[in-house]
């Protein structure tokens, strides 16, 4: 290991032996003016690689330029005039060394008191939010690189190395990627990550502060074991705090709080709902999965409910009746898929197939007899469309109405009455000396009674049959405010990235909820209209900015798709081995620089989209509170008028 640091400043004095920190050799020094600083130099084996050297210098320049008060200032980068220049000494940097205790030292005495954990977590979350607002994602909250100052301020000292670690593992077989239990899985595997990777790291810090150990050990493969319940490890932990920490540690970024601000607000007791698992249904128009509660499908832009129920107690409402069934998996799977698309819930699809005597009484009670009513209370148009769909899938179905059932019962009743009259006539014939005619009439009457009784019983059983499932409810008339949802849906025609689609999906659900509440306010007066418009006014510019941001991300993703980092790195290695023209290497290095710039741009844009989601959630929450207040005022006025013996005017 090199014993002498670079001569960064005149009069610098080394205070301790050098140490290896990630990909650097670091010396603690005292400058001529008395300030403590750290000189960190890229290790020689990495500095010899032009791609890694440029990456390190670019990352350190970017970090040094961040306008974040929690970042230990960078005093110099060297060697001059250009740290990127091949053949020069290994590049180095000098940063101030803030006085205080590292987070690693603090966590060594964990478990910490709950109030200290909450205060520490809030301070870290607010500091992280400052980095994210500046467009930076740290990727790795290594407690050794976080200092709690003597005045309580949080300082980040050595950040911005995670991408170099990943790149170096691809280019130098002798180097091992330094894994860390504080790194989210996607940060180790992907090139473009967002602020939720840092939220994961924050969750690891909170877990260690509460429990005394990290939740998952470091692993290059991101292996995870089941976590114990925090309440069993530390019963005094509030349920809300435990739930927040577990959400931060979710393996999937979509299940984490979207921003560090959300975590800080939750720790301060003023947070709103963040990352929750949402129920989903399939759009009836295109079959795409979508959030329950949305009326417009974000995949096709159409109303998610295409099939409609008949009016209540409509005698002509149609039922779809399944006449035959099979027990094979293909039949059940196809019927299950049909129900997933159109019904509220998927019923158990167990039928009695063949001789009923083959089933025990317990099995008969658990299975549906055929014919079975698949859906009921349908309009003629809906019934016709669904029958076409089912028959195309190979199902043998027919339709039936309550009116038909009633007519069958009436016909059966008339048959039994007629048979009774015939029986009386036959009896009269026997008594009047016409035994043959009387006997025939009696036989026919008895047969008619039995047939009529059977038909009446069948019609009665039909009337009692309940559909296996209910059609999903038809959406109410879309209020004007749903144009906001339509605006978000329009972006989905071009948005391909799953993370962007997920954010738009959540935004649409939030806006839909507010629009529904707004629709309930609209009455006949101008005051009603003004109140309703004020409910959605704060959300409108957020939706417009979200649309612009999503489109910008898609444009960046299109450019990123043309650049393959691994291929560029391999090409550089071939150029070096074959001693090819320097111009070719410069083009490849420029391609890596462009890739890095696009990664940073994408991270900044997606961070903005996450922020917009968080702001929209807060705006919707305030809007719903306003709606609740206005409706509460209406209720109070109505009660007051009723108490005075007057009718409310609206």
Backbone torsions as a table, in degrees:
resi	resn	phi	psi	omega
1	UNK	NA	139.9	179.0
2	UNK	-60.5	135.0	-177.1
3	UNK	-94.6	-27.4	-177.0
4	UNK	-108.8	133.5	179.5
5	UNK	-76.6	161.7	173.6
6	UNK	-59.5	150.0	179.0
7	UNK	-82.1	81.0	-175.4
8	UNK	-79.6	-42.1	-177.8
9	UNK	-134.4	141.7	175.5
10	UNK	-62.5	139.2	175.5
11	UNK	80.7	5.5	178.9
12	UNK	-65.6	145.9	-177.8
13	UNK	-130.2	124.1	-178.5
14	UNK	-73.1	132.1	-177.7
15	UNK	-103.7	-18.4	-177.2
16	UNK	-153.9	166.7	177.6
17	UNK	-66.0	149.2	179.7
18	UNK	-67.4	151.2	178.0
19	UNK	-130.1	155.7	177.2
20	UNK	-92.2	120.2	176.7
21	UNK	-121.3	106.8	-178.0
22	UNK	54.7	-111.3	-175.4
23	UNK	-105.5	19.7	-176.4
24	UNK	-129.6	157.3	166.4
25	UNK	-106.0	128.9	-171.5
26	UNK	-123.1	139.4	175.4
27	UNK	-121.7	134.2	170.6
28	UNK	-89.2	127.0	-175.0
29	UNK	-132.0	162.6	171.6
30	UNK	-112.8	128.0	-179.0
31	UNK	-82.5	170.2	-176.2
32	UNK	-61.6	-28.2	-179.6
33	UNK	-88.3	6.1	175.8
34	UNK	94.9	-7.2	-180.0
35	UNK	-77.2	145.5	175.0
36	UNK	-87.6	141.2	-179.8
37	UNK	-145.0	168.8	176.2
38	UNK	-124.0	128.2	172.8
39	UNK	-101.9	119.6	-178.2
40	UNK	-119.8	129.3	-176.5
41	UNK	-122.9	135.4	177.8
42	UNK	-61.4	136.6	-176.8
43	UNK	-63.0	146.6	-173.1
44	UNK	-57.0	-39.4	-175.8
45	UNK	-65.2	-28.8	175.8
46	UNK	-84.7	-35.2	179.4
47	UNK	-63.5	-24.1	-179.9
48	UNK	-74.0	-16.0	178.9
49	UNK	-92.2	116.4	-176.3
50	UNK	-58.7	-38.2	-178.5
51	UNK	-66.0	-44.5	-179.4
52	UNK	-68.8	-38.0	178.8
53	UNK	-60.6	-48.3	179.6
54	UNK	-63.1	-39.4	179.3
55	UNK	-61.6	-46.7	-178.4
56	UNK	-61.9	-46.9	-178.7
57	UNK	-63.2	-44.4	-179.8
58	UNK	-62.1	-42.3	179.9
59	UNK	-64.8	-42.8	-178.7
60	UNK	-68.6	-35.7	175.8
61	UNK	-64.8	-41.7	-178.9
62	UNK	-65.2	-45.4	-179.8
63	UNK	-63.5	-43.1	-178.3
64	UNK	-61.9	-29.0	-176.9
65	UNK	-85.8	-5.1	-177.2
66	UNK	-67.0	130.9	178.8
67	UNK	-84.6	63.3	-176.1
68	UNK	-119.2	123.9	-176.6
69	UNK	-68.7	-18.8	-177.3
70	UNK	-90.0	4.9	-177.8
71	UNK	-98.7	127.4	176.4
72	UNK	-60.8	123.8	-172.7
73	UNK	-63.0	140.9	172.4
74	UNK	-89.0	125.8	-176.5
75	UNK	-91.7	-28.6	-177.8
76	UNK	-165.3	153.1	171.5
77	UNK	-127.2	138.7	-178.5
78	UNK	-149.9	-179.9	4.9
79	UNK	-84.2	151.8	176.4
80	UNK	-73.2	157.1	1.8
81	UNK	-86.3	-19.6	-177.8
82	UNK	-137.2	110.2	-179.8
83	UNK	-62.4	-17.9	-178.5
84	UNK	-79.6	-15.9	-170.7
85	UNK	-60.1	123.0	176.7
86	UNK	-64.3	145.6	178.0
87	UNK	91.8	-21.3	177.1
88	UNK	-75.7	170.3	178.0
89	UNK	-61.6	160.5	-177.3
90	UNK	-56.8	138.0	-177.9
91	UNK	-65.5	152.3	-177.6
92	UNK	-143.3	167.1	177.6
93	UNK	-141.9	157.1	176.9
94	UNK	-127.8	127.1	177.2
95	UNK	-128.6	154.9	175.2
96	UNK	-68.9	150.3	178.8
97	UNK	-110.7	97.4	-176.1
98	UNK	-66.8	144.5	178.9
99	UNK	-75.7	137.3	178.6
100	UNK	154.6	-162.2	-177.8
101	UNK	-115.5	133.6	177.8
102	UNK	-68.7	153.1	178.1
103	UNK	-61.7	-33.1	178.5
104	UNK	-61.4	-43.3	178.0
105	UNK	-64.3	-38.9	-179.7
106	UNK	-65.5	-41.5	-176.5
107	UNK	-74.6	-12.4	177.6
108	UNK	-66.2	-20.3	177.6
109	UNK	-100.8	13.6	176.1
110	UNK	-68.3	154.3	7.4
111	UNK	-69.0	138.4	-180.0
112	UNK	-94.5	157.9	174.1
113	UNK	-57.3	148.2	-174.5
114	UNK	-59.1	-42.4	-178.6
115	UNK	-64.6	-33.2	177.9
116	UNK	-70.6	-38.4	177.7
117	UNK	-62.7	-45.7	-178.4
118	UNK	-64.9	-41.5	179.2
119	UNK	-66.4	-43.7	179.4
120	UNK	-64.6	-46.0	-179.6
121	UNK	-61.6	-40.9	178.2
122	UNK	-63.6	-41.9	179.7
123	UNK	-64.9	-43.2	178.5
124	UNK	-64.8	-41.2	-179.1
125	UNK	-64.5	-41.4	179.2
126	UNK	-66.5	-38.6	177.6
127	UNK	-65.8	-41.8	177.6
128	UNK	-61.5	-40.4	-179.6
129	UNK	-61.0	-34.4	177.8
130	UNK	-64.4	-41.4	176.3
131	UNK	-63.4	-44.6	-178.1
132	UNK	-65.0	-37.8	178.3
133	UNK	-64.1	-27.7	178.0
134	UNK	-85.9	1.5	176.4
135	UNK	90.8	14.7	-177.2
136	UNK	-109.4	141.4	170.8
137	UNK	-118.9	122.7	-172.5
138	UNK	-79.0	-30.3	177.4
139	UNK	74.5	-30.0	-174.6
140	UNK	-147.4	107.7	177.4
141	UNK	-89.9	70.3	179.0
142	UNK	-68.5	119.7	-178.4
143	UNK	-59.1	-20.7	177.5
144	UNK	-70.5	-19.3	-176.9
145	UNK	-105.8	16.1	177.4
146	UNK	-124.4	126.9	-177.4
147	UNK	-116.3	130.0	171.9
148	UNK	-92.9	107.9	-174.3
149	UNK	-64.1	163.9	178.8
150	UNK	-60.6	-24.5	177.9
151	UNK	-93.7	6.2	178.8
152	UNK	91.1	-5.5	-179.4
153	UNK	-73.5	143.4	178.4
154	UNK	-89.7	127.7	178.1
155	UNK	-118.9	134.3	170.9
156	UNK	-102.4	124.5	-171.0
157	UNK	-104.8	-52.5	-175.4
158	UNK	-122.7	92.7	-178.6
159	UNK	-128.5	164.1	176.8
160	UNK	96.0	18.7	-176.1
161	UNK	-104.1	-9.2	-170.4
162	UNK	-62.9	-41.9	-178.8
163	UNK	-67.5	-34.2	176.8
164	UNK	-64.5	-36.4	178.9
165	UNK	-61.7	-43.9	-179.2
166	UNK	-66.6	-44.7	-178.0
167	UNK	-66.2	-40.2	-177.9
168	UNK	-66.1	-31.1	179.6
169	UNK	-68.2	-21.2	179.8
170	UNK	-87.4	-20.1	-170.6
171	UNK	-110.3	-20.0	-177.1
172	UNK	-129.1	107.2	-174.7
173	UNK	-66.2	-20.2	-178.9
174	UNK	-81.4	-8.9	-178.1
175	UNK	-101.9	139.7	176.7
176	UNK	-105.6	137.7	177.8
177	UNK	-67.7	122.2	-178.5
178	UNK	-75.2	108.8	179.9
179	UNK	-82.7	162.7	-177.2
180	UNK	-149.7	137.5	177.2
181	UNK	-70.4	-6.7	-178.7
182	UNK	-95.4	0.3	-175.2
183	UNK	-101.0	131.6	175.5
184	UNK	-68.3	151.0	-176.3
185	UNK	-58.8	-40.8	-176.9
186	UNK	-68.3	-24.1	179.3
187	UNK	-74.1	-24.3	179.0
188	UNK	-85.7	-23.2	-173.1
189	UNK	-106.5	-30.7	-174.3
190	UNK	-100.8	163.2	177.6
191	UNK	-93.1	-29.2	-178.8
192	UNK	-118.7	116.1	177.3
193	UNK	-125.5	170.2	-178.1
194	UNK	-125.7	-172.8	-172.8
195	UNK	-61.2	-21.7	-178.0
196	UNK	-69.5	-18.1	172.7
197	UNK	-66.2	-38.9	176.8
198	UNK	-71.6	-30.8	175.3
199	UNK	-63.0	-38.6	175.9
200	UNK	-60.8	-48.4	-179.9
201	UNK	-58.5	-39.6	177.6
202	UNK	-63.1	-38.5	176.7
203	UNK	-61.2	-38.0	177.8
204	UNK	-63.7	-43.4	179.1
205	UNK	-61.6	-44.8	-180.0
206	UNK	-63.1	-41.6	179.6
207	UNK	-62.6	-45.4	179.9
208	UNK	-64.1	-38.9	179.6
209	UNK	-65.0	-34.0	-178.7
210	UNK	-81.6	-35.7	-169.8
211	UNK	-107.6	-34.3	-178.4
212	UNK	106.0	-0.7	177.0
213	UNK	-150.0	161.3	179.8
214	UNK	-75.6	151.9	-177.9
215	UNK	-69.3	-36.5	-179.8
216	UNK	-132.2	138.1	177.5
217	UNK	-72.6	159.0	179.8
218	UNK	-63.2	136.7	179.1
219	UNK	-155.5	132.8	177.4
220	UNK	-65.4	-26.8	-178.6
221	UNK	-91.4	-1.9	178.3
222	UNK	66.8	32.1	-179.2
223	UNK	-63.8	141.0	-178.8
224	UNK	-128.8	138.8	172.3
225	UNK	-107.3	166.6	-179.9
226	UNK	-67.0	138.6	178.6
227	UNK	-88.2	141.4	173.2
228	UNK	-72.5	158.7	175.0
229	UNK	-68.2	129.1	179.6
230	UNK	-58.8	-33.6	-178.9
231	UNK	-64.6	-28.5	178.6
232	UNK	-80.0	-27.6	179.2
233	UNK	-81.0	-40.9	-178.3
234	UNK	-141.0	89.6	-171.9
235	UNK	-58.9	-24.5	-176.3
236	UNK	-80.2	-3.9	179.6
237	UNK	-68.8	126.3	178.2
238	UNK	-60.9	145.9	-177.9
239	UNK	-60.3	-36.8	-178.8
240	UNK	-66.3	-39.4	178.3
241	UNK	-67.5	-43.4	179.0
242	UNK	-60.6	-43.8	-179.7
243	UNK	-64.0	-38.5	179.6
244	UNK	-63.3	-45.7	-178.5
245	UNK	-64.0	-42.3	179.7
246	UNK	-64.3	-38.1	177.6
247	UNK	-65.0	-39.9	178.3
248	UNK	-61.1	-31.8	-176.0
249	UNK	-89.2	5.7	-179.0
250	UNK	-57.3	139.4	-179.4
251	UNK	-66.6	-38.5	179.4
252	UNK	-87.8	127.4	-179.8
253	UNK	-55.9	-31.9	-177.4
254	UNK	-63.2	-22.9	-177.7
255	UNK	-91.5	-2.2	179.4
256	UNK	-91.4	160.9	168.8
257	UNK	-57.0	136.5	-172.4
258	UNK	-70.1	-26.7	-177.2
259	UNK	-137.3	158.8	174.8
260	UNK	-65.3	-29.4	177.3
261	UNK	-61.6	-38.7	177.7
262	UNK	-60.8	-39.8	178.7
263	UNK	-66.5	-44.5	179.2
264	UNK	-61.0	-43.2	179.4
265	UNK	-64.8	-40.7	180.0
266	UNK	-64.6	-40.5	178.4
267	UNK	-66.6	-27.7	178.4
268	UNK	-86.1	-1.1	177.4
269	UNK	81.8	16.3	-179.2
270	UNK	-126.8	22.2	-177.9
271	UNK	-81.6	158.3	172.1
272	UNK	-109.1	170.8	-176.9
273	UNK	-54.2	134.5	-177.9
274	UNK	-114.1	-105.4	-172.6
275	UNK	-93.7	108.0	179.3
276	UNK	-126.5	152.2	173.9
277	UNK	-71.2	130.7	-176.3
278	UNK	-110.6	144.8	176.5
279	UNK	-73.0	148.2	-178.3
280	UNK	-133.4	149.5	173.0
281	UNK	-130.3	172.5	177.9
282	UNK	-100.2	139.6	175.9
283	UNK	-65.4	133.0	179.3
284	UNK	-74.3	-17.3	-179.6
285	UNK	-82.4	-45.8	-175.6
286	UNK	-122.4	-9.7	178.8
287	UNK	84.4	-0.6	-178.7
288	UNK	-71.2	143.5	176.0
289	UNK	-68.2	143.4	-178.9
290	UNK	-151.4	162.0	-179.7
291	UNK	-66.6	138.7	173.4
292	UNK	-64.1	135.0	-179.8
293	UNK	107.4	-23.8	176.5
294	UNK	-76.4	140.7	178.1
295	UNK	-100.5	-26.5	175.5
296	UNK	-103.5	130.1	177.5
297	UNK	-75.3	130.8	-179.1
298	UNK	-79.7	-9.1	177.9
299	UNK	-87.0	-38.7	-177.2
300	UNK	-118.1	-10.5	178.1
301	UNK	78.9	2.9	-178.7
302	UNK	-97.6	168.8	174.2
303	UNK	-62.3	134.3	-175.4
304	UNK	-70.9	-24.8	178.5
305	UNK	-105.1	113.0	-177.6
306	UNK	-104.0	-15.9	-176.1
307	UNK	-112.2	144.6	-166.5
308	UNK	-125.0	149.8	176.4
309	UNK	-85.4	153.1	174.8
310	UNK	-78.2	168.4	177.6
311	UNK	-64.7	150.3	179.1
312	UNK	-56.6	138.4	177.0
313	UNK	61.3	24.1	176.5
314	UNK	-75.1	117.3	-177.4
315	UNK	-67.1	-18.0	179.6
316	UNK	-97.2	7.3	175.2
317	UNK	-62.1	137.8	-171.5
318	UNK	-98.8	146.7	171.0
319	UNK	-112.0	146.9	172.8
320	UNK	-103.9	121.8	-172.1
321	UNK	-110.9	127.1	175.4
322	UNK	-88.9	121.8	-175.4
323	UNK	-91.8	-34.3	-178.4
324	UNK	-134.2	150.6	179.7
325	UNK	-139.1	162.7	175.7
326	UNK	-127.3	160.3	179.8
327	UNK	-100.3	1.4	-177.2
328	UNK	-76.8	158.2	-174.5
329	UNK	-64.1	-34.3	-178.4
330	UNK	-64.5	-42.7	179.8
331	UNK	-63.4	-50.0	-178.3
332	UNK	-64.1	-40.5	-179.8
333	UNK	-64.1	-41.1	179.3
334	UNK	-66.4	-39.7	178.6
335	UNK	-69.1	-37.1	176.7
336	UNK	-61.4	-43.4	179.1
337	UNK	-63.2	-39.2	177.5
338	UNK	-60.4	-47.2	-179.5
339	UNK	-65.3	-37.7	179.3
340	UNK	-59.0	-32.0	-176.0
341	UNK	-80.2	-38.1	-168.6
342	UNK	-114.6	-18.5	-170.1
343	UNK	-102.9	164.3	176.1
344	UNK	-68.2	-48.6	178.9
345	UNK	-134.6	157.2	176.6
346	UNK	-93.3	120.5	-179.1
347	UNK	-78.6	170.4	171.4
348	UNK	-70.5	128.2	-172.9
349	UNK	-104.9	61.3	176.7
350	UNK	-110.0	120.7	-177.3
351	UNK	-118.8	155.8	171.2
352	UNK	-85.8	111.2	-176.7
353	UNK	-111.2	122.7	-179.6
354	UNK	87.4	-149.9	-175.8
355	UNK	-69.1	124.2	-178.2
356	UNK	-63.9	-22.6	-178.3
357	UNK	-70.6	-11.8	177.3
358	UNK	-75.6	-10.6	-176.6
359	UNK	-110.3	141.1	174.6
360	UNK	-71.2	167.8	179.6
361	UNK	-62.2	-37.6	178.4
362	UNK	-64.8	-40.3	178.8
363	UNK	-68.6	-37.9	178.2
364	UNK	-62.1	-37.2	-179.5
365	UNK	-68.7	-25.9	-176.9
366	UNK	-92.5	-8.8	-174.3
367	UNK	-114.0	159.2	-179.9
368	UNK	-93.3	133.9	176.3
369	UNK	-81.7	150.4	177.5
370	UNK	-101.4	147.1	-4.1
371	UNK	-69.8	148.6	-177.5
372	UNK	-118.8	142.3	179.1
373	UNK	-84.1	111.8	-179.8
374	UNK	-73.4	-48.2	179.7
375	UNK	-143.8	152.3	178.8
376	UNK	-135.0	176.5	177.2
377	UNK	57.9	49.9	-177.1
378	UNK	-107.8	148.6	171.7
379	UNK	-73.9	159.2	179.3
380	UNK	-57.7	-41.1	-178.6
381	UNK	-65.1	-43.2	179.5
382	UNK	-65.7	-43.8	179.7
383	UNK	-59.3	-44.9	-179.0
384	UNK	-62.2	-43.9	-178.9
385	UNK	-65.2	-41.4	-178.9
386	UNK	-71.1	-36.6	176.8
387	UNK	-63.0	-42.5	177.3
388	UNK	-59.6	-43.7	180.0
389	UNK	-63.8	-44.6	-178.2
390	UNK	-66.8	-43.7	180.0
391	UNK	-65.6	-33.7	176.0
392	UNK	-64.8	-26.8	177.4
393	UNK	-86.3	2.8	176.6
394	UNK	92.6	11.4	-179.6
395	UNK	-90.8	139.1	177.2
396	UNK	-94.2	106.0	-175.2
397	UNK	-131.7	161.5	173.3
398	UNK	-144.0	173.8	179.7
399	UNK	-114.5	158.0	-178.1
400	UNK	-151.9	151.3	178.5
401	UNK	-127.0	160.6	175.6
402	UNK	-63.8	-33.5	178.4
403	UNK	-63.5	-40.3	177.9
404	UNK	-64.3	-39.0	177.7
405	UNK	-63.5	-44.0	178.2
406	UNK	-62.8	-40.3	178.8
407	UNK	-64.7	-38.4	178.5
408	UNK	-63.6	-41.5	178.8
409	UNK	-65.0	-39.1	179.7
410	UNK	-67.9	-39.0	177.8
411	UNK	-64.1	-41.3	178.6
412	UNK	-63.5	-40.0	178.8
413	UNK	-64.6	-42.2	178.8
414	UNK	-64.5	-37.7	178.6
415	UNK	-62.8	-42.5	179.9
416	UNK	-67.8	-38.4	177.5
417	UNK	-64.9	-45.4	178.5
418	UNK	-61.2	-38.7	178.6
419	UNK	-65.8	-35.8	176.5
420	UNK	-64.2	-42.4	177.5
421	UNK	-63.3	-41.6	178.6
422	UNK	-62.4	-39.2	178.0
423	UNK	-62.5	-41.4	178.0
424	UNK	-63.1	-40.7	179.2
425	UNK	-65.4	-41.1	178.5
426	UNK	-62.6	-40.7	177.2
427	UNK	-62.4	-38.1	177.2
428	UNK	-64.7	-40.2	178.5
429	UNK	-62.3	-40.0	177.8
430	UNK	-63.0	-40.0	-177.5
431	UNK	-73.8	-24.5	-177.0
432	UNK	-98.1	11.3	173.1
433	UNK	89.8	20.7	175.9
434	UNK	-118.0	72.3	-171.5
435	UNK	-64.2	-36.7	-177.4
436	UNK	-66.9	-49.5	-179.9
437	UNK	-62.8	-42.6	-179.6
438	UNK	-63.2	-40.8	-179.3
439	UNK	-66.6	-43.7	178.3
440	UNK	-60.3	-44.0	179.8
441	UNK	-62.6	-39.1	-179.7
442	UNK	-65.9	-43.3	180.0
443	UNK	-63.3	-46.9	179.5
444	UNK	-61.8	-37.1	180.0
445	UNK	-66.2	-41.5	179.0
446	UNK	-64.6	-44.2	177.2
447	UNK	-60.1	-43.7	179.6
448	UNK	-61.4	-38.4	178.8
449	UNK	-63.4	-45.8	-178.7
450	UNK	-65.5	-42.6	178.4
451	UNK	-63.9	-45.9	178.9
452	UNK	-61.4	-40.6	178.5
453	UNK	-63.5	-41.4	178.3
454	UNK	-64.9	-43.5	178.4
455	UNK	-64.8	-38.8	178.9
456	UNK	-64.6	-42.2	178.4
457	UNK	-65.0	-39.4	178.3
458	UNK	-63.4	-45.0	178.4
459	UNK	-63.1	-37.2	179.4
460	UNK	-65.4	-40.8	178.2
461	UNK	-66.5	-37.9	176.7
462	UNK	-59.7	-42.0	-178.1
463	UNK	-63.0	-27.3	-177.6
464	UNK	-89.5	-9.6	-177.2
465	UNK	-69.4	135.2	-178.6
466	UNK	-107.4	135.1	177.1
467	UNK	-57.5	146.0	179.5
468	UNK	-64.9	-27.4	-179.5
469	UNK	-152.9	165.7	179.0
470	UNK	-107.3	139.3	175.0
471	UNK	-62.7	142.2	175.8
472	UNK	-59.5	143.0	-174.3
473	UNK	-64.5	142.8	174.6
474	UNK	-68.5	134.2	178.9
475	UNK	-67.0	150.8	174.4
476	UNK	-67.3	168.9	177.5
477	UNK	-58.1	132.2	-175.9
478	UNK	-68.4	123.0	176.2
479	UNK	-69.2	162.9	-177.1
480	UNK	-58.8	-32.9	-178.2
481	UNK	-63.5	-17.2	179.8
482	UNK	-68.7	-5.6	170.6
483	UNK	-59.4	-27.4	176.2
484	UNK	-64.3	-43.1	177.5
485	UNK	-64.8	-39.6	178.5
486	UNK	-62.5	-35.2	177.2
487	UNK	-61.5	-43.8	178.4
488	UNK	-66.6	-41.3	-178.8
489	UNK	-61.4	-32.9	-177.7
490	UNK	-64.6	-28.0	179.9
491	UNK	-69.2	-27.1	-176.5
492	UNK	-65.9	-14.8	177.8
493	UNK	-68.3	-23.1	179.6
494	UNK	-115.6	-23.8	-176.1
495	UNK	-70.0	123.8	-180.0
496	UNK	-112.4	-26.0	-174.4
497	UNK	-71.7	128.9	-178.6
498	UNK	-59.2	-37.7	-178.2
499	UNK	-68.2	-35.5	177.1
500	UNK	-68.1	-43.6	-180.0
501	UNK	-61.7	-38.8	179.6
502	UNK	-64.3	-39.6	179.1
503	UNK	-66.8	-43.5	178.3
504	UNK	-63.9	-35.5	178.0
505	UNK	-61.0	-46.2	179.8
506	UNK	-67.4	-42.0	178.2
507	UNK	-58.5	-44.6	-179.1
508	UNK	-62.6	-41.0	179.4
509	UNK	-63.8	-41.2	178.6
510	UNK	-64.1	-46.4	-177.7
511	UNK	-67.2	-38.4	178.0
512	UNK	-59.6	-42.5	-179.8
513	UNK	-60.3	-41.6	-179.4
514	UNK	-70.8	-39.0	179.4
515	UNK	-64.0	-38.1	177.4
516	UNK	-63.0	-41.8	178.7
517	UNK	-67.1	-37.8	178.2
518	UNK	-62.2	-40.6	-178.3
519	UNK	-61.0	-31.1	-179.3
520	UNK	-70.0	-17.9	-178.7
521	UNK	-86.2	-22.8	-170.7
522	UNK	-69.0	117.4	176.2
523	UNK	-121.7	-149.5	-175.9
524	UNK	-94.6	-15.4	-173.7
525	UNK	-92.7	159.7	177.5
526	UNK	-66.9	-29.4	177.6
527	UNK	-64.6	-38.8	177.1
528	UNK	-60.0	-47.2	-178.7
529	UNK	-62.7	-40.8	179.9
530	UNK	-64.7	-43.1	177.8
531	UNK	-61.9	-42.3	-178.5
532	UNK	-64.2	-41.5	-179.7
533	UNK	-66.6	-35.3	179.4
534	UNK	-66.9	-24.3	-179.2
535	UNK	-66.5	-43.3	-176.4
536	UNK	-97.8	-7.1	-176.6
537	UNK	-56.3	-43.8	-179.0
538	UNK	-66.5	-21.9	-175.7
539	UNK	-84.2	-27.9	-173.6
540	UNK	-56.6	-49.9	179.2
541	UNK	-67.0	-29.0	177.8
542	UNK	-66.0	-40.9	178.5
543	UNK	-64.5	-42.4	179.8
544	UNK	-62.6	-42.6	179.4
545	UNK	-68.9	-35.9	177.3
546	UNK	-62.8	-40.4	179.0
547	UNK	-62.6	-47.6	-179.9
548	UNK	-61.2	-42.2	-178.8
549	UNK	-65.7	-43.5	180.0
550	UNK	-61.4	-41.3	178.9
551	UNK	-65.9	-37.7	178.3
552	UNK	-65.6	-38.8	178.1
553	UNK	-63.2	-42.5	179.7
554	UNK	-62.4	-36.1	177.4
555	UNK	-64.8	-41.4	177.8
556	UNK	-65.5	-42.3	179.4
557	UNK	-60.1	-35.8	178.1
558	UNK	-63.3	-39.6	178.0
559	UNK	-70.3	-40.8	-180.0
560	UNK	-62.5	-31.9	-179.1
561	UNK	-64.2	-18.4	-179.4
562	UNK	-90.4	-4.8	-177.1
563	UNK	-119.2	124.9	179.2
564	UNK	-113.4	106.4	-175.9
565	UNK	-59.5	-44.4	-178.8
566	UNK	-61.7	-41.0	-179.8
567	UNK	-65.5	-40.1	179.3
568	UNK	-64.4	-42.7	-179.3
569	UNK	-64.5	-41.2	178.2
570	UNK	-64.8	-38.8	178.8
571	UNK	-64.3	-38.4	177.1
572	UNK	-62.4	-41.8	179.7
573	UNK	-63.6	-38.4	178.4
574	UNK	-65.8	-42.2	178.8
575	UNK	-59.1	-42.0	-178.5
576	UNK	-66.9	-42.3	-177.7
577	UNK	-68.1	-34.5	-176.4
578	UNK	-94.0	-1.3	-179.2
579	UNK	56.1	45.9	-178.3
580	UNK	-76.8	175.7	-173.0
581	UNK	-59.0	138.3	179.0
582	UNK	-59.4	-30.0	-178.5
583	UNK	-62.1	-36.8	179.1
584	UNK	-65.8	-42.2	177.9
585	UNK	-63.4	-38.3	179.6
586	UNK	-63.9	-38.0	177.9
587	UNK	-64.4	-42.0	179.5
588	UNK	-66.5	-41.2	177.8
589	UNK	-64.2	-37.5	176.6
590	UNK	-64.6	-35.0	176.5
591	UNK	-63.6	-39.7	175.9
592	UNK	-64.2	-39.8	177.4
593	UNK	-62.0	-43.4	178.6
594	UNK	-62.3	-41.8	178.7
595	UNK	-59.5	-45.1	-179.8
596	UNK	-62.8	-42.2	179.5
597	UNK	-62.6	-40.9	178.4
598	UNK	-66.5	-38.4	176.9
599	UNK	-60.5	-44.8	179.4
600	UNK	-64.7	-41.9	179.7
601	UNK	-63.0	-41.8	-179.7
602	UNK	-65.2	-43.1	179.1
603	UNK	-61.2	-41.4	179.1
604	UNK	-64.7	-43.7	-179.4
605	UNK	-66.2	-42.8	-179.8
606	UNK	-69.1	-34.8	173.8
607	UNK	-59.3	-38.8	176.6
608	UNK	-63.9	-39.6	179.6
609	UNK	-65.3	-38.7	175.4
610	UNK	-63.3	-41.9	178.4
611	UNK	-62.7	-41.4	179.1
612	UNK	-63.2	-37.5	176.1
613	UNK	-61.9	-44.7	-179.9
614	UNK	-64.3	-44.3	179.1
615	UNK	-65.0	-39.5	178.6
616	UNK	-64.1	-40.3	178.2
617	UNK	-59.8	-43.2	178.6
618	UNK	-66.0	-42.2	-179.9
619	UNK	-64.6	-39.9	178.3
620	UNK	-66.0	-41.0	178.6
621	UNK	-60.0	-43.8	177.9
622	UNK	-66.9	-37.9	178.3
623	UNK	-63.9	-41.4	178.2
624	UNK	-65.9	-37.0	175.5
625	UNK	-62.4	-39.8	179.7
626	UNK	-65.4	-42.8	178.5
627	UNK	-61.4	-44.9	179.8
628	UNK	-60.7	-39.7	179.2
629	UNK	-65.4	-45.2	-179.7
630	UNK	-64.2	-41.8	179.7
631	UNK	-69.1	-34.0	175.9
632	UNK	-63.5	-39.1	176.8
633	UNK	-61.9	-40.7	178.5
634	UNK	-61.9	-41.3	179.8
635	UNK	-63.9	-42.4	179.9
636	UNK	-63.1	-41.1	178.7
637	UNK	-64.1	-42.8	-180.0
638	UNK	-61.8	-42.4	178.7
639	UNK	-65.6	-40.1	179.8
640	UNK	-63.9	-43.0	178.7
641	UNK	-64.8	-39.4	178.3
642	UNK	-64.2	-37.8	178.8
643	UNK	-65.9	-27.8	178.5
644	UNK	-85.9	-1.0	179.9
645	UNK	81.4	18.4	-178.8
646	UNK	-113.8	159.6	177.1
647	UNK	-92.0	141.2	175.9
648	UNK	-63.8	145.8	-176.8
649	UNK	-81.8	-9.9	-179.7
650	UNK	-152.3	NA	NA
